[in-house]
Amino acid sequence: MATATVEGLRRQIDELVRAGDVQALRTVRDQLKTEAERRGLKRRIRLYGADPVRWVRERLRQAVWSKQGKILEAVRDHRRTAVRSSHGIGKSWSAALVACWWLDTHPPGEAFVVSTAPTFAQVRAILWRYIRKHHKSAGLPGRVNQTEWIIDDELVGYGRKPANEDESGFQGIHARYVLVIIDEACGVPEQLWTAADALATGPDCRILAIGNPDNPASHFRKVCAPGSGWHTMGISAYDSPNLTGEKVPAEMALALVGREWVEEKARDWGEDNPLYKSKVLGEFSDDSPNQVVRAADISACRIAPDTPATAEQLLPVELGVDVGGGSDETVIRERRGRRAGREWRARTDRPEEIAPMVLAAIRETGATAVKVDSIGVGFGVIGELRNAALRGEHQAVIRAVNVASAASRPDKYINLRAELWWEIGRNQSAEHGWDLSGMENADTTVAQLLEPRWDVDPRGRIRVEKKEQVIKRLGRSPDNADALLLAYAHPVVEDAISSPAGVSLSQAGQQRAGLGAISIGRGAYGR
């Protein structure tokens, strides 16, 4: 068939048409299609096999900015490439370009693409969504569904999320040209890196690992370190064309991180904050020895569980309220069992404005308990909410929390604030005891969780930096983080409520049974 002349082919088709041989005509059609695809592949390999940037420009009719081009060329040139990047530089879009270029310029049956990410939802909704877009826009060979690429009924690529401990999760893939993409690489456990490495053993195989460097204890950090044997790249938000002035199409510029966002995060998080270093600079940070909540722990809590929570696991539904004073925000945080949820906030310190906000949140969430910072203005908010309960406007228990009061373990913690931050913020993060994967306003809240420092007092008790000290040091108040901790605090009987003057009624011996207070029962966090 490959040597048939055009005239000879026409005569053959005419004879088959006159004979009405439909089956033979289909065979000829398939042979012609195969020959066309073979010649097309040969041409693509000649033109684009060594020039992925040209492939994007001519085959997809798209543009790439300089750092995206460097990623494509690094995969071409190096067996293992690790890219730590800031937010908003198009890292998953670039990884999808690599996958499409790979399969479009290598023979079907000899090439395969495998991708993974911390969760299956990320596999499907991020990288493979972009692969589908590229495939459709250029009319690339075969067909692509949510997580698979098929050419001539042969599977040539897929996205998977094996169990974290499954080192054999990708077994069974044998091809000369294997490309493995590890997306959102910081959240992928070391066992899956081992499984990925076992696929890419040949000299013509490649691994691309790409993600935000937000976990200093991750395997991703190890491969990004000097001497790891990986080719490494770092991309900062300051490398974005919107900050360097690099000329790119207007549509691309709108999709990339801009100067306004960078400056906003410098104000909101601070340039020394680990989240700023990860999301803006694209750099790993080291946890400070006197940092209460460690970035390595909190980043793992932001990865969604493999299995959805049951209705029982989403109980209790409770709210934490950090009442703003002066220019600080009032923040209301929802928790549903282990899962942190929605957030409401307003810049007000007036009880008559805050109480209706909390009441609306109670009605919207069905919360059965509300824990309110009772120092200062919070005292009036608690009164407003308890009066509303007496009027039948809600049925939630309103619990007062005076973080300056004694801890439930005064031998270990200097006060309740230290106990909340240590037992919930630090330990619950270390034990993955809460799920922050779907938390509203997550970046700001996590940035605040990473700020407070701790030391010990002369009696050897843990002492956490006061809120006023954090504000003085950073110029920002950790209101969102405090509201989150309050949402997870566990109630007991005695009230730790303070008067407007800051005197704890419980400390004065005036107990109010039934009103509720706060303790840090270790068994309560996973409820």
Beta strands, then each sheet from edge to edge (+ up, - down):
strand 1: 80-85
strand 2: 111-116
strand 3: 143-144
strand 4: 148-151
strand 5: 154-159
strand 6: 177-183
strand 7: 206-211
strand 8: 231-235
strand 9: 317-322
strand 10: 330-336
strand 11: 339-346
strand 12: 369-373
strand 13: 397-401
strand 14: 454-456
strand 15: 462-464
strand 16: 490-492
strand 17: 517-519
sheet 1: 3+ 4- 5+ 2+ 6+ 7+ 1+ 8+
sheet 2: 11+ 10- 9+ 12+ 13+
sheet 3: 14+ 15-
sheet 4: 16+ 17-
end
